[in-house]
Protein backbone atom coordinates (compact mmCIF):
# COMPACT_ATOMS: atom_id res chain seq x y z
CA UNK A 1 0.00 0.00 0.00
CA UNK A 2 2.87 2.39 0.76
CA UNK A 3 4.11 2.06 -2.84
CA UNK A 4 1.07 4.08 -4.01
CA UNK A 5 1.62 6.84 -1.46
CA UNK A 6 3.13 10.00 -2.98
CA UNK A 7 6.58 10.76 -1.60
CA UNK A 8 6.29 14.54 -1.45
CA UNK A 9 4.18 16.27 1.16
CA UNK A 10 3.07 18.92 -1.34
CA UNK A 11 1.65 16.18 -3.59
CA UNK A 12 -0.20 14.57 -0.69
CA UNK A 13 -1.54 17.96 0.41
CA UNK A 14 -2.73 18.65 -3.13
CA UNK A 15 -4.47 15.28 -3.39
CA UNK A 16 -6.14 15.75 -0.02
CA UNK A 17 -7.19 19.26 -1.04
CA UNK A 18 -8.63 18.06 -4.37
CA UNK A 19 -10.40 15.12 -2.72
CA UNK A 20 -11.91 17.35 -0.05
CA UNK A 21 -12.96 19.92 -2.65
CA UNK A 22 -14.54 17.18 -4.78
CA UNK A 23 -16.49 15.90 -1.76
CA UNK A 24 -17.63 19.41 -0.88
CA UNK A 25 -18.70 20.14 -4.46
CA UNK A 26 -20.56 16.84 -4.77
CA UNK A 27 -22.40 17.41 -1.50
CA UNK A 28 -23.13 20.99 -2.55
CA UNK A 29 -24.50 19.89 -5.92
CA UNK A 30 -26.63 17.25 -4.23
CA UNK A 31 -28.01 19.83 -1.82
CA UNK A 32 -28.62 22.28 -4.66
CA UNK A 33 -30.31 19.54 -6.69
CA UNK A 34 -32.51 18.52 -3.76
CA UNK A 35 -33.44 22.13 -3.10
CA UNK A 36 -34.18 22.73 -6.78
CA UNK A 37 -36.28 19.56 -6.95
CA UNK A 38 -38.31 20.62 -3.91
CA UNK A 39 -38.81 24.11 -5.33
CA UNK A 40 -39.90 22.83 -8.77
CA UNK A 41 -42.26 20.33 -7.18
CA UNK A 42 -43.65 23.08 -4.96
CA UNK A 43 -44.14 25.23 -8.04
CA UNK A 44 -46.04 22.41 -9.73
CA UNK A 45 -48.25 22.03 -6.65
CA UNK A 46 -48.92 25.76 -6.75
CA UNK A 47 -49.87 25.66 -10.43
CA UNK A 48 -52.04 22.57 -9.84
CA UNK A 49 -53.91 24.25 -6.99
CA UNK A 50 -54.53 27.35 -9.10
CA UNK A 51 -55.69 25.24 -12.04
CA UNK A 52 -57.93 23.00 -9.96
CA UNK A 53 -59.69 26.09 -8.60
CA UNK A 54 -60.19 27.26 -12.16
CA UNK A 55 -61.50 23.84 -13.21
CA UNK A 56 -64.08 23.93 -10.44
CA UNK A 57 -65.71 26.90 -12.16
CA UNK A 58 -65.59 25.31 -15.60
CA UNK A 59 -67.24 21.97 -14.82
CA UNK A 60 -70.91 21.54 -15.72
CA UNK A 61 -73.42 18.83 -16.51
CA UNK A 62 -74.59 18.85 -20.15
CA UNK A 63 -78.09 18.10 -21.39
CA UNK A 64 -77.41 14.34 -21.35
CA UNK A 65 -76.31 14.52 -17.71
CA UNK A 66 -72.64 13.94 -18.43
CA UNK A 67 -69.96 15.94 -16.70
CA UNK A 68 -68.16 18.27 -19.12
CA UNK A 69 -65.64 21.07 -19.17
CA UNK A 70 -66.17 24.29 -21.03
CA UNK A 71 -63.84 24.53 -24.05
CA UNK A 72 -63.38 28.27 -23.84
CA UNK A 73 -60.86 27.77 -21.04
CA UNK A 74 -57.31 28.91 -21.68
CA UNK A 75 -54.62 28.14 -19.09
CA UNK A 76 -52.04 30.63 -17.81
CA UNK A 77 -49.41 31.19 -20.50
CA UNK A 78 -46.50 30.44 -18.18
CA UNK A 79 -48.15 27.20 -17.10
CA UNK A 80 -48.63 26.15 -20.73
CA UNK A 81 -44.95 26.79 -21.42
CA UNK A 82 -43.85 24.49 -18.60
CA UNK A 83 -46.30 21.57 -18.50
CA UNK A 84 -49.90 20.77 -19.53
CA UNK A 85 -52.15 19.46 -16.81
CA UNK A 86 -53.91 16.12 -16.61
CA UNK A 87 -57.47 16.09 -15.26
CA UNK A 88 -59.61 13.32 -13.88
CA UNK A 89 -62.93 13.62 -12.00
CA UNK A 90 -64.32 10.73 -9.98
CA UNK A 91 -67.31 10.14 -7.82
CA UNK A 92 -66.78 9.28 -4.14
CA UNK A 93 -67.46 5.67 -5.11
CA UNK A 94 -64.60 5.67 -7.60
CA UNK A 95 -66.50 5.96 -10.88
CA UNK A 96 -64.66 8.00 -13.53
CA UNK A 97 -66.85 10.96 -14.49
CA UNK A 98 -64.43 12.88 -16.67
CA UNK A 99 -60.92 12.72 -18.17
CA UNK A 100 -59.36 15.43 -20.28
CA UNK A 101 -58.00 14.73 -23.71
CA UNK A 102 -54.35 14.79 -22.64
CA UNK A 103 -54.94 12.11 -20.00
CA UNK A 104 -56.80 9.93 -22.50
CA UNK A 105 -57.43 6.38 -21.30
CA UNK A 106 -54.90 6.60 -18.53
CA UNK A 107 -56.02 6.91 -14.96
CA UNK A 108 -54.81 9.10 -12.13
CA UNK A 109 -54.79 6.44 -9.45
CA UNK A 110 -57.50 4.12 -8.26
CA UNK A 111 -60.62 4.79 -6.22
CA UNK A 112 -60.45 7.75 -3.85
CA UNK A 113 -58.76 7.01 -0.53
CA UNK A 114 -60.50 8.05 2.70
CA UNK A 115 -60.41 11.79 3.25
CA UNK A 116 -58.93 12.55 -0.20
CA UNK A 117 -59.35 16.23 -0.97
CA UNK A 118 -61.56 16.84 2.05
CA UNK A 119 -61.10 20.23 3.68
CA UNK A 120 -58.12 21.14 1.49
CA UNK A 121 -55.79 19.82 -1.17
CA UNK A 122 -54.19 16.36 -1.15
CA UNK A 123 -50.87 16.26 -3.00
CA UNK A 124 -48.94 13.14 -3.91
CA UNK A 125 -46.75 11.64 -6.61
CA UNK A 126 -47.73 8.56 -8.58
CA UNK A 127 -46.58 6.65 -11.62
CA UNK A 128 -48.98 6.01 -14.50
CA UNK A 129 -49.15 2.68 -16.31
CA UNK A 130 -47.01 4.03 -19.16
CA UNK A 131 -44.28 4.95 -16.65
CA UNK A 132 -44.98 8.68 -16.50
CA UNK A 133 -44.41 10.18 -13.06
CA UNK A 134 -47.14 12.67 -12.19
CA UNK A 135 -47.44 15.18 -9.39
CA UNK A 136 -51.12 15.03 -8.40
CA UNK A 137 -53.37 17.37 -6.39
CA UNK A 138 -56.85 16.25 -5.28
CA UNK A 139 -59.81 18.36 -4.12
CA UNK A 140 -63.36 17.47 -3.13
CA UNK A 141 -65.90 19.65 -4.93
CA UNK A 142 -69.68 19.90 -4.92
CA UNK A 143 -71.54 20.60 -8.20
CA UNK A 144 -75.32 20.74 -8.46
CA UNK A 145 -75.63 18.68 -5.31
CA UNK A 146 -73.17 16.04 -6.52
CA UNK A 147 -69.90 15.38 -4.72
CA UNK A 148 -66.91 15.18 -7.04
CA UNK A 149 -63.25 14.26 -6.49
CA UNK A 150 -61.13 16.43 -8.77
CA UNK A 151 -57.63 15.17 -9.56
CA UNK A 152 -55.30 17.45 -11.47
CA UNK A 153 -51.66 16.69 -12.09
CA UNK A 154 -48.56 17.58 -14.03
CA UNK A 155 -45.93 15.30 -15.42
CA UNK A 156 -42.64 15.48 -13.51
CA UNK A 157 -40.69 14.89 -16.68
CA UNK A 158 -39.70 18.56 -16.78
CA UNK A 159 -38.31 18.34 -13.23
CA UNK A 160 -36.19 15.31 -14.02
CA UNK A 161 -35.01 17.00 -17.19
CA UNK A 162 -33.71 19.88 -15.06
CA UNK A 163 -32.09 17.38 -12.70
CA UNK A 164 -30.36 15.64 -15.60
CA UNK A 165 -29.14 18.99 -16.91
CA UNK A 166 -27.76 19.85 -13.47
CA UNK A 167 -26.05 16.44 -13.24
CA UNK A 168 -24.62 16.89 -16.73
CA UNK A 169 -23.27 20.31 -15.82
CA UNK A 170 -21.70 18.81 -12.69
CA UNK A 171 -20.16 15.96 -14.67
CA UNK A 172 -18.61 18.42 -17.11
CA UNK A 173 -17.69 21.18 -14.68
CA UNK A 174 -16.42 19.09 -11.77
CA UNK A 175 -13.34 17.61 -13.48
CA UNK A 176 -12.48 21.00 -14.95
CA UNK A 177 -12.86 22.71 -11.56
CA UNK A 178 -10.84 20.01 -9.81
CA UNK A 179 -8.08 20.24 -12.38
CA UNK A 180 -7.78 23.99 -11.85
CA UNK A 181 -7.95 23.52 -8.09
CA UNK A 182 -5.27 20.83 -8.29
CA UNK A 183 -2.85 23.05 -10.19
CA UNK A 184 -3.50 26.01 -7.92
CA UNK A 185 -3.33 23.83 -4.80
CA UNK A 186 -0.04 22.27 -5.87
CA UNK A 187 1.43 25.71 -6.56
CA UNK A 188 0.26 27.02 -3.20
CA UNK A 189 1.52 23.93 -1.35
CA UNK A 190 4.89 24.14 -3.06
CA UNK A 191 5.16 27.83 -2.26
CA UNK A 192 4.05 27.31 1.36
CA UNK A 193 6.54 24.47 1.87
CA UNK A 194 9.42 26.24 0.16
CA UNK A 195 10.79 27.56 3.50
CA UNK A 196 10.72 24.00 4.87
CA UNK A 197 12.66 22.79 1.84
CA UNK A 198 15.23 25.54 2.32
CA UNK A 199 15.54 24.62 5.99
CA UNK A 200 16.01 20.95 5.04
CA UNK A 201 18.73 21.84 2.53
CA UNK A 202 20.50 23.97 5.11
CA UNK A 203 20.18 21.23 7.74
CA UNK A 204 21.71 18.68 5.35
CA UNK A 205 24.82 20.85 5.07
CA UNK A 206 25.34 21.07 8.84
CA UNK A 207 28.18 18.83 9.99
CA UNK A 208 29.18 18.01 13.61
CA UNK A 209 31.89 20.64 13.34
CA UNK A 210 29.49 23.28 12.00
CA UNK A 211 26.89 23.41 14.74
CA UNK A 212 27.22 27.19 14.81
CA UNK A 213 25.24 27.30 11.54
CA UNK A 214 21.57 28.20 11.77
CA UNK A 215 18.48 27.63 9.67
CA UNK A 216 16.99 30.58 7.78
CA UNK A 217 14.07 32.26 9.54
CA UNK A 218 11.48 33.83 7.25
CA UNK A 219 10.31 37.43 7.68
CA UNK A 220 6.77 36.35 8.58
CA UNK A 221 6.08 35.45 12.18
CA UNK A 222 4.20 32.25 11.32
CA UNK A 223 4.41 28.54 12.13
CA UNK A 224 7.34 27.98 9.76
CA UNK A 225 9.32 30.79 11.36
CA UNK A 226 8.51 29.27 14.75
CA UNK A 227 9.73 25.87 13.48
CA UNK A 228 12.98 27.44 12.27
CA UNK A 229 13.50 29.13 15.63
CA UNK A 230 12.85 25.86 17.45
CA UNK A 231 15.42 24.07 15.30
CA UNK A 232 17.89 26.91 15.81
CA UNK A 233 17.39 26.65 19.56
CA UNK A 234 17.98 22.92 19.26
CA UNK A 235 21.18 23.53 17.30
CA UNK A 236 22.26 26.05 19.94
CA UNK A 237 21.73 23.48 22.69
CA UNK A 238 23.55 20.84 20.66
CA UNK A 239 26.40 23.24 20.08
CA UNK A 240 26.63 23.94 23.80
CA UNK A 241 26.41 20.22 24.60
CA UNK A 242 29.13 19.33 22.09
CA UNK A 243 31.30 22.14 23.39
CA UNK A 244 30.69 21.04 26.96
CA UNK A 245 31.46 17.45 26.00
CA UNK A 246 34.63 18.57 24.27
CA UNK A 247 35.72 20.57 27.31
CA UNK A 248 34.72 17.72 29.59
CA UNK A 249 36.75 15.22 27.58
CA UNK A 250 39.74 17.55 27.39
CA UNK A 251 39.63 18.47 31.07
CA UNK A 252 39.00 14.89 32.17
CA UNK A 253 41.93 13.70 30.08
CA UNK A 254 44.12 16.38 31.62
CA UNK A 255 42.97 15.66 35.15
CA UNK A 256 43.50 11.93 34.71
CA UNK A 257 46.86 12.43 33.05
CA UNK A 258 48.26 14.60 35.87
CA UNK A 259 48.07 12.07 38.75
CA UNK A 260 49.13 9.23 36.47
CA UNK A 261 52.16 11.23 35.35
CA UNK A 262 53.05 12.05 38.96
CA UNK A 263 52.72 8.42 40.01
CA UNK A 264 54.95 7.34 37.15
CA UNK A 265 57.50 10.07 37.77
CA UNK A 266 57.73 9.36 41.50
CA UNK A 267 58.11 5.65 40.83
CA UNK A 268 60.78 6.09 38.17
CA UNK A 269 62.77 8.50 40.33
CA UNK A 270 62.61 6.11 43.28
CA UNK A 271 63.83 3.18 41.21
CA UNK A 272 66.67 5.11 39.58
CA UNK A 273 67.74 6.68 42.84
CA UNK A 274 68.00 3.41 44.77
CA UNK A 275 66.59 4.94 47.92
CA UNK A 276 66.52 3.55 51.43
CA UNK A 277 63.51 1.86 53.00
CA UNK A 278 62.41 5.09 54.62
CA UNK A 279 62.65 6.97 51.35
CA UNK A 280 60.69 4.21 49.65
CA UNK A 281 57.99 4.68 52.27
CA UNK A 282 57.79 8.37 51.40
CA UNK A 283 57.67 7.54 47.70
CA UNK A 284 54.88 5.00 48.21
CA UNK A 285 53.04 7.50 50.41
CA UNK A 286 53.24 10.15 47.68
CA UNK A 287 52.00 7.63 45.16
CA UNK A 288 49.10 6.66 47.41
CA UNK A 289 48.11 10.32 47.75
CA UNK A 290 47.92 10.61 43.98
CA UNK A 291 46.03 7.31 43.78
CA UNK A 292 43.49 8.65 46.29
CA UNK A 293 43.16 11.84 44.26
CA UNK A 294 42.75 9.80 41.08
CA UNK A 295 40.15 7.56 42.74
CA UNK A 296 38.14 10.56 43.91
CA UNK A 297 38.31 12.05 40.44
CA UNK A 298 37.13 8.84 38.76
CA UNK A 299 34.30 8.47 41.27
CA UNK A 300 33.18 12.04 40.60
CA UNK A 301 33.35 11.49 36.84
CA UNK A 302 31.28 8.32 37.14
CA UNK A 303 28.74 10.15 39.31
CA UNK A 304 28.42 12.94 36.75
CA UNK A 305 28.13 10.46 33.88
CA UNK A 306 25.39 8.52 35.68
CA UNK A 307 23.58 11.76 36.54
CA UNK A 308 23.70 12.92 32.90
CA UNK A 309 22.32 9.55 31.77
CA UNK A 310 19.50 9.70 34.33
CA UNK A 311 20.63 6.44 35.93
CA UNK A 312 20.57 7.67 39.53
CA UNK A 313 17.46 6.83 41.51
CA UNK A 314 16.90 9.25 44.37
CA UNK A 315 15.77 7.94 47.74
CA UNK A 316 13.73 10.78 49.19
CA UNK A 317 13.12 11.22 52.90
CA UNK A 318 12.62 13.97 55.46
CA UNK A 319 15.59 15.18 57.49
CA UNK A 320 16.69 18.08 59.62
CA UNK A 321 18.69 20.55 57.55
CA UNK A 322 20.86 21.89 60.39
CA UNK A 323 21.69 18.35 61.55
CA UNK A 324 22.67 17.48 57.98
CA UNK A 325 24.98 20.49 57.79
CA UNK A 326 26.66 19.58 61.10
CA UNK A 327 27.12 15.99 59.93
CA UNK A 328 28.73 17.12 56.68
CA UNK A 329 30.99 19.58 58.50
CA UNK A 330 32.10 16.85 60.88
CA UNK A 331 33.59 14.89 57.97
CA UNK A 332 36.10 17.69 57.23
CA UNK A 333 36.48 19.10 60.70
CA UNK A 334 40.08 17.93 60.76
CA UNK A 335 40.89 20.06 57.73
CA UNK A 336 39.43 23.13 59.43
CA UNK A 337 41.38 22.43 62.61
CA UNK A 338 44.62 22.17 60.64
CA UNK A 339 44.01 25.73 59.44
CA UNK A 340 42.79 26.86 62.86
CA UNK A 341 39.41 27.73 61.38
CA UNK A 342 36.17 27.75 63.29
CA UNK A 343 32.75 26.63 62.04
CA UNK A 344 29.64 28.20 63.53
CA UNK A 345 26.08 26.97 63.17
CA UNK A 346 22.86 28.91 63.64
CA UNK A 347 19.21 28.26 62.89
CA UNK A 348 16.16 26.30 63.91
CA UNK A 349 16.89 22.65 64.60
CA UNK A 350 13.30 21.69 63.69
CA UNK A 351 13.45 22.94 60.10
CA UNK A 352 13.29 19.91 57.82
CA UNK A 353 13.59 19.38 54.08
CA UNK A 354 12.63 16.51 51.80
CA UNK A 355 15.04 14.93 49.36
CA UNK A 356 17.78 12.36 48.95
CA UNK A 357 19.74 12.79 52.16
CA UNK A 358 22.92 11.10 50.94
CA UNK A 359 23.37 13.24 47.83
CA UNK A 360 22.33 16.43 49.59
CA UNK A 361 24.87 15.72 52.33
CA UNK A 362 27.50 15.33 49.60
CA UNK A 363 26.42 18.69 48.16
CA UNK A 364 26.69 20.44 51.53
CA UNK A 365 30.00 18.70 52.19
CA UNK A 366 31.42 19.93 48.88
CA UNK A 367 30.35 23.53 49.59
CA UNK A 368 31.77 23.49 53.16
CA UNK A 369 34.97 21.87 51.90
CA UNK A 370 35.24 24.63 49.30
CA UNK A 371 34.79 27.23 52.09
CA UNK A 372 37.50 25.60 54.22
CA UNK A 373 39.89 25.45 51.29
CA UNK A 374 39.58 29.13 50.33
CA UNK A 375 39.25 30.63 53.80
CA UNK A 376 42.54 31.83 55.32
CA UNK A 377 44.25 30.56 58.45
CA UNK A 378 42.09 31.31 61.47
CA UNK A 379 39.10 32.15 59.28
CA UNK A 380 35.46 31.70 60.23
CA UNK A 381 32.93 29.64 58.29
CA UNK A 382 29.33 30.36 59.18
CA UNK A 383 26.47 27.95 58.50
CA UNK A 384 22.92 29.25 58.92
CA UNK A 385 19.53 27.59 58.37
CA UNK A 386 16.31 29.58 57.93
CA UNK A 387 12.85 29.32 56.35
CA UNK A 388 11.82 31.32 53.28
CA UNK A 389 8.50 32.86 54.20
CA UNK A 390 5.57 31.94 51.98
CA UNK A 391 7.68 29.88 49.56
CA UNK A 392 7.83 26.53 51.33
CA UNK A 393 11.63 26.37 51.07
CA UNK A 394 14.51 26.06 53.53
CA UNK A 395 17.57 28.33 53.22
CA UNK A 396 20.97 26.86 54.02
CA UNK A 397 23.70 29.52 53.79
CA UNK A 398 27.42 28.79 54.02
CA UNK A 399 29.58 31.92 54.29
CA UNK A 400 33.38 31.81 54.19
CA UNK A 401 36.01 34.46 54.90
CA UNK A 402 38.02 33.92 51.76
CA UNK A 403 39.02 36.37 49.02
CA UNK A 404 35.67 36.13 47.22
CA UNK A 405 35.07 35.61 43.52
CA UNK A 406 35.76 37.77 40.52
CA UNK A 407 32.62 38.64 38.49
CA UNK A 408 33.71 36.36 35.65
CA UNK A 409 34.21 33.50 38.12
CA UNK A 410 30.81 33.95 39.75
CA UNK A 411 28.99 33.08 36.53
CA UNK A 412 31.03 29.90 35.96
CA UNK A 413 31.77 28.67 39.47
CA UNK A 414 29.40 25.69 39.04
CA UNK A 415 30.77 24.65 35.63
CA UNK A 416 32.55 21.34 35.43
CA UNK A 417 36.33 21.45 35.78
CA UNK A 418 36.18 25.21 36.18
CA UNK A 419 38.62 26.64 38.67
CA UNK A 420 38.80 30.37 39.13
CA UNK A 421 41.86 32.53 39.27
CA UNK A 422 42.30 31.94 43.02
CA UNK A 423 42.23 28.14 42.69
CA UNK A 424 45.44 26.22 42.93
CA UNK A 425 44.27 22.63 43.33
CA UNK A 426 41.24 20.41 43.13
CA UNK A 427 39.40 18.95 40.17
CA UNK A 428 36.73 21.61 39.71
CA UNK A 429 33.95 19.04 40.07
CA UNK A 430 32.82 19.54 43.67
CA UNK A 431 30.52 22.52 43.11
CA UNK A 432 29.26 21.04 39.84
CA UNK A 433 28.21 17.88 41.68
CA UNK A 434 26.68 20.03 44.43
CA UNK A 435 24.54 21.89 41.89
CA UNK A 436 23.35 18.63 40.32
CA UNK A 437 22.46 17.12 43.71
CA UNK A 438 20.51 20.21 44.79
CA UNK A 439 18.64 20.67 41.50
CA UNK A 440 17.86 16.94 41.22
CA UNK A 441 16.04 17.26 44.54
CA UNK A 442 13.98 20.22 43.37
CA UNK A 443 16.20 22.85 44.97
CA UNK A 444 18.40 25.72 43.88
CA UNK A 445 21.96 26.76 44.67
CA UNK A 446 23.27 30.32 44.41
CA UNK A 447 26.56 32.10 45.07
CA UNK A 448 26.85 35.67 46.33
CA UNK A 449 29.87 37.89 46.85
CA UNK A 450 29.60 39.39 50.31
CA UNK A 451 32.68 41.65 49.99
CA UNK A 452 34.58 39.59 52.55
CA UNK A 453 34.19 36.15 51.10
CA UNK A 454 31.47 34.14 49.39
CA UNK A 455 28.03 33.07 50.50
CA UNK A 456 26.64 29.88 49.01
CA UNK A 457 22.88 29.64 49.43
CA UNK A 458 21.12 26.29 49.06
CA UNK A 459 17.33 26.36 48.82
CA UNK A 460 15.55 23.04 49.45
CA UNK A 461 11.86 22.08 49.45
CA UNK A 462 10.51 22.10 52.98
CA UNK A 463 9.16 18.82 54.27
CA UNK A 464 5.35 18.85 54.44
CA UNK A 465 3.53 18.82 57.75
CA UNK A 466 6.59 20.08 59.59
CA UNK A 467 6.58 23.30 61.63
Residue pairs with C-beta under 8 A, 6 or more apart in sequence:
5 12
6 12
6 15
9 189
9 193
10 186
10 189
10 190
10 193
11 186
13 185
13 189
13 193
14 182
14 185
14 186
14 189
17 181
17 182
17 185
17 189
18 178
18 181
18 182
18 185
21 177
21 178
21 181
22 174
22 178
25 170
25 174
25 177
25 178
26 170
26 174
29 166
29 170
29 174
32 166
33 163
33 166
33 167
36 162
36 163
36 166
37 159
37 163
40 158
40 159
40 162
41 125
41 135
41 156
41 159
44 83
44 135
44 154
44 156
44 159
45 121
45 123
45 135
45 137
47 76
47 79
47 82
47 83
47 85
47 154
48 85
48 123
48 135
48 136
48 137
48 152
48 153
48 154
49 121
49 137
50 76
50 79
51 75
51 79
51 85
51 152
52 121
52 137
52 139
52 150
52 152
54 73
54 75
55 69
55 73
55 87
55 150
55 152
56 139
56 141
56 143
56 150
58 69
58 70
58 73
59 67
59 68
59 69
59 89
59 98
59 141
59 143
59 148
59 150
60 67
60 68
60 69
60 70
60 143
61 67
61 68
61 143
61 144
61 146
62 68
67 89
67 97
67 98
67 143
67 148
68 98
69 87
69 98
69 100
75 84
75 85
79 85
82 154
82 158
83 154
83 155
83 157
83 158
84 102
84 154
85 100
85 102
85 152
85 153
85 154
86 100
86 102
86 103
86 106
86 108
86 134
86 152
86 153
86 154
86 155
87 98
87 99
87 100
87 102
87 103
87 150
87 151
87 152
88 96
88 98
88 99
88 100
88 103
88 107
88 108
88 150
88 151
88 152
89 96
89 97
89 98
89 99
89 148
89 149
89 150
89 151
90 96
90 97
90 111
90 112
90 148
90 149
90 151
91 97
91 146
91 147
91 148
91 149
92 112
92 147
92 149
93 111
94 110
94 111
94 112
96 107
97 148
99 105
99 106
99 107
106 128
106 129
106 130
106 132
107 128
107 129
108 126
108 128
108 134
108 136
108 151
108 153
109 126
109 136
109 151
112 138
112 149
115 122
116 122
116 138
116 140
116 149
117 138
117 139
117 140
117 141
117 149
117 150
118 140
119 140
120 139
121 137
121 138
121 139
122 137
122 138
122 139
123 135
123 136
123 137
123 138
124 135
124 136
124 138
125 133
125 134
125 135
125 136
125 156
126 133
126 134
126 136
127 133
127 134
128 134
132 155
132 157
133 155
133 156
133 157
133 160
134 153
134 154
134 155
134 156
135 153
135 154
135 155
135 156
136 151
136 152
136 153
137 151
137 152
137 153
138 149
138 150
138 151
139 149
139 150
139 152
140 147
140 148
140 149
140 150
141 147
141 148
141 149
141 150
142 148
195 216
195 218
195 224
195 225
195 228
196 224
196 227
198 216
199 215
199 216
199 227
199 228
199 231
202 213
202 215
202 216
203 215
203 231
205 213
206 213
206 235
208 242
211 235
211 238
211 239
211 242
212 239
213 235
214 232
214 235
215 228
215 231
215 232
215 235
216 228
217 225
217 228
217 229
217 232
218 224
218 225
218 228
219 225
244 416
247 416
247 417
248 416
248 417
251 416
251 417
251 428
252 301
252 417
255 297
255 417
255 427
256 294
256 297
256 298
259 290
259 291
259 293
259 294
259 297
260 294
262 286
262 290
263 287
263 290
263 291
263 294
266 283
266 286
266 287
266 290
267 283
267 287
269 283
270 279
270 280
270 283
273 279
275 283
296 427
297 427
297 429
300 427
300 429
300 430
300 433
301 429
303 312
303 433
304 416
304 429
304 432
304 433
304 436
306 312
307 436
307 440
312 359
312 440
314 355
314 356
314 359
314 440
314 441
315 356
315 357
315 358
316 354
316 355
316 356
316 441
317 354
317 355
317 356
317 357
318 352
318 353
318 354
318 463
318 466
319 352
319 353
319 355
319 357
319 463
320 349
320 350
320 351
320 352
321 347
321 351
321 352
321 353
321 385
321 394
321 396
321 460
322 345
322 347
322 348
322 349
322 351
322 383
322 385
323 349
324 357
324 360
324 361
324 364
325 345
325 364
325 368
325 383
325 385
325 396
325 398
326 345
326 383
327 361
328 361
328 362
328 364
328 365
328 368
329 336
329 343
329 345
329 368
329 383
331 365
332 365
332 368
332 369
332 372
333 343
335 369
335 372
335 373
336 342
336 343
336 372
336 381
339 372
339 375
339 376
339 377
339 378
339 379
340 377
340 378
341 372
341 375
341 377
341 378
341 379
341 380
341 381
342 379
342 380
342 381
343 368
343 380
343 381
343 382
343 383
344 380
344 381
344 382
344 383
345 383
345 384
345 385
346 382
346 383
346 384
346 385
347 383
347 384
347 385
347 386
348 385
348 386
348 387
350 466
350 467
351 385
351 386
351 387
351 394
351 462
351 466
352 394
352 462
352 463
352 466
353 360
353 394
353 443
353 460
353 461
353 462
353 463
354 460
354 461
354 462
354 463
354 464
355 441
355 442
355 443
355 460
355 461
356 437
356 440
356 441
359 437
359 440
359 441
360 437
360 438
360 441
360 460
362 433
362 434
362 437
363 433
363 434
363 435
363 437
363 438
363 445
363 458
364 396
364 398
364 434
364 458
366 430
366 431
366 433
366 434
367 398
367 430
367 431
367 434
367 445
367 456
367 458
368 381
368 383
368 398
369 430
370 400
370 430
370 431
370 456
371 381
371 398
371 399
371 400
371 402
371 454
371 456
372 381
372 400
373 426
374 400
374 402
374 403
374 422
374 454
375 381
375 400
375 401
375 402
375 453
376 401
376 402
379 400
379 401
379 402
380 401
381 398
381 399
381 400
381 401
382 397
382 398
382 399
383 396
383 397
383 398
384 395
384 396
384 397
384 399
385 394
385 395
385 396
385 397
386 394
386 395
386 397
387 393
387 394
387 395
387 462
388 394
388 395
388 459
392 461
392 462
393 443
393 459
393 460
393 461
393 462
394 459
394 460
394 461
394 462
395 457
395 458
395 459
396 457
396 458
396 459
396 460
397 455
397 456
397 457
397 458
398 455
398 456
398 458
399 450
399 453
399 454
399 455
399 456
400 453
400 454
401 452
401 453
402 422
402 453
402 454
403 422
403 453
404 449
404 450
404 451
404 452
404 453
404 454
405 413
405 420
405 422
405 447
405 449
405 454
406 420
406 421
409 420
409 421
409 422
410 447
410 449
412 418
412 420
413 420
413 431
413 447
414 431
414 432
414 434
414 435
414 445
414 447
415 428
415 432
416 428
416 429
416 432
417 427
417 428
417 429
417 432
418 428
418 432
419 426
419 428
434 445
435 445
438 444
438 445
438 458
438 459
438 460
439 445
441 460
441 461
442 460
442 461
443 458
443 459
443 460
443 461
444 458
444 459
445 456
445 457
445 458
445 459
446 456
446 457
446 459
447 454
447 455
447 456
447 457
448 454
448 455
448 456
448 457
449 455
